[in-house]
Every structure is written in C-alpha cells, then in structure tokens.
Amino acid sequence: MRNTPLPALAGAAALAAALLLSLLVGANPRPVPELLDALLGGGTAETRFVLWEQRVPRTAAGLAVGAALGAAGALIQAFTRNPLADPGILGVNSGAAFAVAVGVAFFGLTDPADYMWPACAGALLLTLAVYGVGAAGGPDSGPVRLTVTGVALGAVFSGLTTGLTLTRPDAFDRMRGWNAGSLLERGFDVLLPVLPLLAAGLVLAAALAPALNSVALGADTARAQGVDTGLVRAGVLAAVTLLAGGATAVAGPIAFVGLMVPHAVRWAVGPDQRRIIAGTLVAAPVLVLLADVLGRVAVPPGEMPVGVVTAFAGAPVLIALVRRPKASAL
C-alpha cells in the first residue's frame, strides 16, 4: 500500500471533505443551499457575510496552522528519533505564550492580530536559548540533551506565564481565548502577515528531508554519509521556530497535532521523511479543520476552542502510542 497512490488519494479526499465541512457547518447555522449559492457569488447578504467574512478566513487559518504544526512535528520527531515528540518539546509554545502574556499585561495588546510578533519573538528567543544550552556539550551533543533542555525551559516559562496571568487578571481575560488555541475571529488580517514565515519554514523543512533520512540511521552513519549533523540541527530548530511559532501566533498553542499526525502518516507511507512531511501537509489540516468544526457545534450556542478538542483527541492517542512496544524509537 505504501507504494501505491491510495494514501495520497485518501488524504486528498479527506482534505476536500474537511474544507467543505468547515465552510458549511458553524455555530451560526445557515441552510446549505444558501451557502453553496453564496460560494458561487449569490445568496443573501447575511449568508455571504457568514461565508466570506467568517468561515473562509477561519478555514484558511486552520489550513495554514494545521500544515505548519504537522510539518514541525514531523521535523522534531525525525531529528530526535522519538515518535512521541512534538514541537512543544522545544518550548516553542511556552516561549510564544509568555511573550504574548507580557505584551498583553504591560503593553496593552488586545487584538489577536497584535499577538503575532510577540509570539514569534518569544518562540525564537526560547528556541535559541534551548539551542545554546543544548549545544553547550559540543558539536556531538545528541538530541536527548536538546530534548531535556527544551522540556525544562518550556516548564519554566509556562510557570512564568501562569504567574503573570494570575497577578494580572485583566491580562488573563484578554488572552484567554488565544491561550486555549482558537481559530475564532482569525481573519486574513491575522493570517497574511505570518504566511511568509510559514512558507519559509516549509521550504526549509523540504530541504532538510533528505538529510533527516540519514539522521534516522544514527549520527555516526549520517556523518559517514556526509551529513553535517550540527547544520541539520540548526536547520530543524529554525524551521520548527518558524512553523510552530507562526502557527502559535495565529491560533495560540494547539497541542497534539504535531504528535499525532506525523506518527499516523508514517504508518501509511513508510519511513521516508520526504513522504512523511508531504503527508503531514495534507493530514494535519484535516485534523485541525475537523476539530474546529466539532468545536463549533459541541457546546451550542457557544464554541469549544480547537485546542481543547485536539487535547481530548490527543490524550488517548498518546496513551496508545506509549503502550506500543516500539513507541520509544522510530
């Protein structure tokens, strides 16, 4: 099956269905024929507003965020050779959330569009700190050191964020929706500025894929094949920062997408990192969009943030992965 187009066709069909559901289903129910008519340029003014001003931008944000988180997860799993890793292991989400909390508390940021640059800056600074501490053992420092450093620094900054928001309740109220991981009110004004960062991260991820195939065989084997493991590590850190940091800037921290999707894609297409990264670009948006659709209708008349839905889905998946005999290594 791995050498046939069946996984690719299934992924394309699932993505098309998820896109359609995201456009047709919402907390503000509209008749499907009206929505389809509005999609073709007709329909009432209200239906056109719901479709083009609310659901289309939100769907585009879900598509971009899902692709970025999936690719970031595939990269960090390949580099650490740990299928239980995800972008949060480098503290990207913690750094972004802390920077946004500082911006809201001390600089009066109130609009999600204002969160982008603080989130990206926080993600970048914490990732650089992880790299600096993790590489202190020299060029031969393995991914385990990097992983432990990321977990430790991420925990520290998560605690700082919690302390800051508890001491500044007004700041917590303003960033509550973002911190839960939400696509609500994520228009093109939020998405478009971050697209260049996501595009750069995806290009870098594609360039790193062949080298990651060598890294999967071990550091010594990779070096014997002419791969500069230090350069690959720096590239992975840069790509994960751009992808996960950009996605977090748009939608807030969304857990488990980078964990679940690359693992599932690996089952379908095999160990080739080029196929895994390509597959996650299709499968991860499916997960994010379907979680968002479920969140829209799960608790009417309100909505459940997509980050909460993915957490509910991700927890049992993580337990299942841990229980597998070969869960600790690729």
ABEGO torsion letter per residue (X at the ends): XAABAAAAAAAAAAAAAAAAAAAABBABBBBAAAAAAAAAGBEBAAAAAAAAAAAAAAAAAAAAAAAAAAAAAAAAAAAAGBAABBAAAAGAAAAAAAAAAAAAAAAGBABAAAAAAAAAAAAAAAAAAAAAAAAAAEAABBAAAAAAAAAAAAAAAAAAAAAAAAABAAAAAAAAAAAAGBABGBBAAAAAAAAAAAAAAAAAAAAAAAAAAAAAAEAAAAAAAGBBAAAAAAAAAAAAAAAAAAAAAAAEBBBGAAAAAAAAAAAAAEABAAAAAAAAAAAAAAAAAAAAAAAAAABOABBBBAAAAAAAAAAAAAAAAAABAAAABX
